[in-house]
Amino acid sequence: TTKFTSASDIPVGFVEKNVKLRGKVHQITEKGLEVEHIPISVPFITSLQRKWQSKGLLLVRLAGVELAPSGMAWLQQELKPKQMVWFQLLGREDLALECLVLVNKGRFLSVCLNEEILRRGLGRTARIEGLHHDSRLYWKLHKRLLRAELKALKKNKGIWREESYSERIRDRISNNKFVQTLKQFASWLRSS
């Protein structure tokens, strides 16, 4: 029932047990998502606690994901202000939390943003900070993230997109010095 306003407020046991917390997204920055923690509400106690709760946002980073600029734009488009998300604690580093971020899509479906970004080719898989390299959970999550990245690679999506043969030929022709000189000559003829 306690509202966490900074990463240091969260007990070590919560991080070690990979507890899921709920919150509202306020802003998306280069550092991560700024999320207001929404504690579990108990009818009478919650109304009393609100009077003494301090204001503050948690900095939540997508664990195991190195975002591309297009990934940042997609996140800003996908996540609306005040949208509720679940974030599973995987680690804590300085003032940021390394998390799996889940968004509800409909009544029974939720999407893991970490995987979705990689599946769309909007980022790369990175080391999951905060989890021990030899833990079973680390390798289970890392494998899931690598599979999502591989899907984008196979489908030529996002940062993995390669130019087709016709696009490469068109670029070579348009960048050719002779073709550029012809274009300049044609525009000179039109203007005279």
Disulfide bonds with the S-S distance in Angstrom:
none
